[in-house]
């Protein structure tokens, strides 16, 4: 499994350094089994998954294989979709629940 970290995710890890160890643990768990750990999202977040880090903190990510199989790649429209393998997980956002979803 290949992990790709978006700039916004890495920036959030630096911003929330106090939970860096928890984030790393969750990232490792997601890489191990992305479907079992995460919850598929709907609506504006179709194709993405979320995983809680702690109480109100979440990770939002894409698992390319599932995204493509479900046809969500047409909705998500990653700029480098065809350049990366199915076995890629893109870590997109990290933050408090409401901030991550833009609420």
C-alpha positions in Angstrom: 0.0 0.0 0.0 1.3 3.5 -0.9 0.4 6.5 1.2 0.3 10.0 -0.3 -0.1 13.0 2.1 -1.6 16.2 0.7 -0.1 19.5 1.8 -3.2 20.4 3.8 -2.9 17.2 5.8 0.8 17.7 6.6 0.2 21.3 7.6 -2.6 20.2 10.0 -0.2 17.6 11.5 2.3 20.3 12.3 -0.5 22.6 13.6 -1.8 19.9 15.9 1.5 18.5 17.0 0.1 17.4 20.4 -1.7 14.5 18.8 1.0 13.6 16.3 1.5 10.1 17.8 -2.2 9.4 17.7 -2.4 10.5 14.1 0.6 8.3 13.2 -1.1 5.3 14.9 -4.4 5.9 13.0 -2.5 6.4 9.7 -0.8 3.1 10.2 -4.1 1.4 10.9 -5.7 2.9 7.8 -2.8 1.8 5.6 -3.2 -1.7 7.1 -6.9 -1.9 6.3 -8.5 1.2 4.8 -12.0 -0.1 4.4 -12.4 -1.6 7.9 -11.1 1.4 9.7 -12.8 4.2 7.9 -16.4 5.2 7.3 -17.5 6.0 3.7 -18.8 9.6 3.4 -21.7 10.8 1.3 -22.9 14.0 -0.4 -20.2 16.6 -1.1 -17.6 14.1 0.4 -18.7 11.1 -1.9 -15.7 8.8 -2.5 -13.9 9.9 0.7 -13.6 8.1 4.1 -13.3 9.5 7.6 -11.6 8.0 10.6 -11.7 9.4 14.1 -8.3 10.2 15.7 -9.8 11.1 19.1 -13.1 12.5 20.2 -13.7 15.3 17.8 -10.6 15.0 15.5 -10.9 13.1 12.2 -8.8 12.1 9.3 -10.3 12.3 5.8 -8.8 10.1 3.1 -9.3 8.5 -0.2 -8.6 4.8 -1.1 -8.1 4.9 -4.8 -9.1 1.3 -5.5 -12.5 1.7 -4.0 -13.0 5.1 -5.4 -12.5 3.8 -8.9 -14.6 0.6 -8.4 -17.5 2.7 -7.2 -17.1 5.2 -10.0 -16.5 8.0 -7.5 -13.3 9.0 -9.3 -15.6 11.0 -11.7 -16.9 13.0 -8.8 -13.7 13.3 -6.8 -11.7 14.2 -10.0 -8.1 14.0 -8.5 -5.7 15.8 -10.8 -3.3 12.8 -10.7 -5.9 10.0 -10.6 -4.6 8.1 -13.6 -0.9 8.4 -12.6 -1.2 6.5 -9.3 -2.0 2.9 -8.5 -5.2 1.4 -7.1 -3.2 0.6 -3.9 -2.8 4.2 -3.0 -4.3 6.0 0.0 -4.4 9.7 -0.1 -4.6 11.5 3.2 -6.4 14.7 2.5 -7.4 16.4 5.7 -6.9 16.3 9.5 -8.7 18.4 12.0 -11.6 19.0 14.3 -14.8 17.4 12.9 -16.6 20.7 12.0 -13.5 22.3 10.6 -12.6 19.4 8.4 -16.1 19.3 6.9 -16.2 23.0 6.5 -19.2 23.4 8.9 
